[in-house]
Amino acid sequence: MIAEEIKKAIRDIPDFPKPGIVFKDITPILKDAALCDRILDAFAEQLKDTKIDVVAGVESRGFLFGLSLAGRLGVPFIPVRKAGKLPFTIKQKAYKLEYGTATIELHTDAFEPGQHILIHDDLLATGGTVTAASELIQEMGGIVAGFSFVVGLGFLNGRERIAPINDNILVLADY
């Protein structure tokens, strides 16, 4: 099963990025091309009945599988970037973090109003960043089709936070 394969490949890094945090490092997955392919197969299979016009990958690790997933689904990919990273006309959304604030942005021509956008990231923790991405997409006239994550940290309650936006939440490996 894909969840066990993912968990076996993930490396725990204690006290990163600060003391008390156990970081789930997905980079060992990237060294296994066959596992990456199985992850994409799992996403594509479980999303086959979801109307998706565009995949939005959240910076930066949401780009790792997000672009390939968009290719598998035969739809465009758009990057949700940190402030100051996109060169064209943008729309921004500021949001709160546990330790401050952050801002994300999208190009104003990233998608057409009314399109169904799947929001993808590598990890679901508290859900703050994907909530901000959802709000930005909705402000721009998009419809959030759902969310996809390689890993979820269920004890941080991110699923509960984002479910009111759309309860189509796919997490391949949950902790």
Sequence and secondary structure as in RCSB ss.txt:
>XXXX:A:sequence
MIAEEIKKAIRDIPDFPKPGIVFKDITPILKDAALCDRILDAFAEQLKDTKIDVVAGVESRGFLFGLSLAGRLGV
PFIPVRKAGKLPFTIKQKAYKLEYGTATIELHTDAFEPGQHILIHDDLLATGGTVTAASELIQEMGGIVAGFSFV
VGLGFLNGRERIAPINDNILVLADY
>XXXX:A:secstr
 HHHHHHHH EEEET SSTT EEEE HHHHT HHHHHHHHHHHHHHTTTS  SEEEEETTTHHHHHHHHHHHHT 
 EEEEEETT   S EEEEEEEETTEEEEEEEETTSS TT EEEEEEEEESS HHHHHHHHHHHHTT EEEEEEEE
EE GGG HHHHHTTT S EEEEEE 
